[in-house]
Amino acid sequence: MAPAPENALTLETFIRQTHSKSAVELNKLDNTPGRKVWHNYWDTCITHETSYLARIHYVHMNPVKHGLVRNAEEYPFCSYKWFLEKAEDEFRKRVMNQPIDRIEIEDDFDG
């Protein structure tokens, strides 16, 4: 997650350029020109703190939801372990106590 720029219309351009440039560089490293690196992207304007906290919680639990690991700490491609170790106690509690059962985010792994 990242804060939106002052002019939200520039966010899509920024993300598109970031994806394009990073894909080219990763494909150079792997000697796989033209390979699709980024598979989906969407942005959401979050207007309530509880929505923000719920999405942080959701992102951390996503590997568990999809059966990749039993415990989110085991997933090596997520910030959850860092979050547990480094986030301030009060913030960590607020995030982890925020329900995520009402978040509806479609992804390529959903049924």
C-alpha positions in Angstrom: 0.0 0.0 0.0 1.1 3.5 -0.7 -0.4 7.0 -0.3 -2.0 8.4 -3.5 -0.3 11.3 -5.2 -1.9 14.7 -4.9 -3.2 14.3 -8.4 -4.7 10.8 -8.3 -4.9 10.8 -12.1 -1.1 10.3 -12.2 -1.2 7.1 -10.2 -2.2 4.8 -13.1 0.6 6.2 -15.3 3.2 5.8 -12.5 2.2 2.2 -11.8 2.1 1.3 -15.5 5.7 2.8 -15.9 6.9 1.0 -12.8 5.5 -2.3 -14.0 6.9 -1.9 -17.5 10.4 -0.9 -16.4 10.7 -3.5 -13.7 9.4 -6.3 -16.0 12.0 -5.5 -18.6 14.8 -5.5 -16.0 13.6 -8.8 -14.4 13.3 -10.4 -17.8 16.8 -9.3 -18.6 18.1 -10.9 -15.4 16.2 -14.2 -16.1 16.9 -14.0 -19.9 13.2 -14.3 -20.6 12.3 -11.3 -22.9 8.6 -10.7 -23.3 7.5 -12.8 -20.3 4.5 -11.4 -18.4 5.7 -10.4 -14.9 2.8 -8.3 -13.5 -0.6 -10.1 -13.7 -3.1 -7.7 -12.2 -3.4 -4.2 -10.7 -6.2 -2.1 -9.3 -6.4 0.8 -7.0 -9.0 1.8 -4.5 -9.5 5.1 -2.8 -9.7 4.3 0.9 -11.8 6.8 2.7 -12.0 5.4 6.3 -9.3 4.4 8.7 -11.0 1.1 9.4 -10.9 0.2 5.7 -7.2 0.9 5.6 -6.6 -1.3 8.7 -8.7 -4.1 7.3 -6.8 -4.1 4.0 -3.5 -4.4 5.8 -4.9 -7.3 7.8 -6.3 -8.8 4.6 -3.0 -8.6 2.7 -1.2 -10.3 5.5 -3.7 -13.1 5.7 -4.0 -13.6 1.9 -1.4 -16.4 1.6 -3.3 -18.4 4.3 -6.7 -17.7 2.6 -5.3 -19.3 -0.6 -3.7 -22.3 1.1 -0.1 -21.3 0.4 0.9 -21.6 4.1 -0.8 -22.4 7.3 0.6 -19.4 9.1 1.2 -16.0 7.4 4.6 -15.8 9.0 5.7 -18.7 6.9 5.1 -16.9 3.6 8.4 -15.5 2.4 6.9 -12.9 0.0 4.9 -10.9 2.4 5.7 -8.3 5.1 3.7 -10.0 7.8 6.7 -11.3 9.7 8.3 -7.9 9.6 5.0 -6.3 10.7 4.9 -8.6 13.7 8.4 -7.8 14.7 8.6 -4.0 13.9 5.2 -2.4 14.1 4.2 -0.6 17.2 2.2 -2.8 19.5 -0.9 -0.5 19.5 -1.0 -0.3 15.7 -0.4 -4.0 15.3 -3.3 -4.7 17.6 -5.6 -2.3 15.8 -4.8 -4.0 12.4 -5.1 -7.5 13.6 -8.4 -6.8 15.4 -9.9 -5.3 12.3 -12.4 -7.8 10.7 -11.7 -8.8 7.2 -14.7 -11.0 6.5 -16.5 -8.2 4.6 -13.7 -7.3 2.3 -14.6 -8.2 -1.3 -11.5 -8.3 -3.5 -11.5 -10.4 -6.6 -8.3 -12.1 -7.6 -7.1 -14.7 -10.0 -7.1 -17.3 -7.3 -10.8 -17.0 -6.3 -13.0 -19.9 -7.4 
